Amino acid sequence: QVQLVESGGGLVQPGGSLRLSCAASGLFFNSYSMAWYRQAPGKERELVATVSSGATVTNYADSVKGRFTISRDNAKNTVYLQMNSLKPEDTAVYYCNAAPLPWIGWGQGTQVTVSS
């Protein structure tokens, strides 16, 4: 059974930082590009960042470019999202999944709230 478990979210002030983790199991993790997605209240889920299977290529949404960094550790079947200079508009539930097509069943996500 393929499973994704996200963690690391929380409440942070504007300008702060968080590091999200996503542990994957039940798949050949290092065969797939992975991504972080987010869904804000009342909005559709959107793609935030992607990382290639070998971690050599990364891509970012314009809204997070220069502030977020996606990485992965294939030995640990884990993908990370380092988020710096957080803004209130980054508030959302963050999910990981495969890319470009999120074919894996969605995990529970991790809530990120940016507020003073």
ABEGO torsion letter per residue (X at the ends): XBBBBBBGBEBBBBGBBBBBBBBBBGBBAAABBBBBBBBBBGBBBBBABBBBAAGABBBBBAAABGABBBBBBAAAGBBBBBBBGBBAAABBBBBBBBOABBABBBBAEBBBBBBX
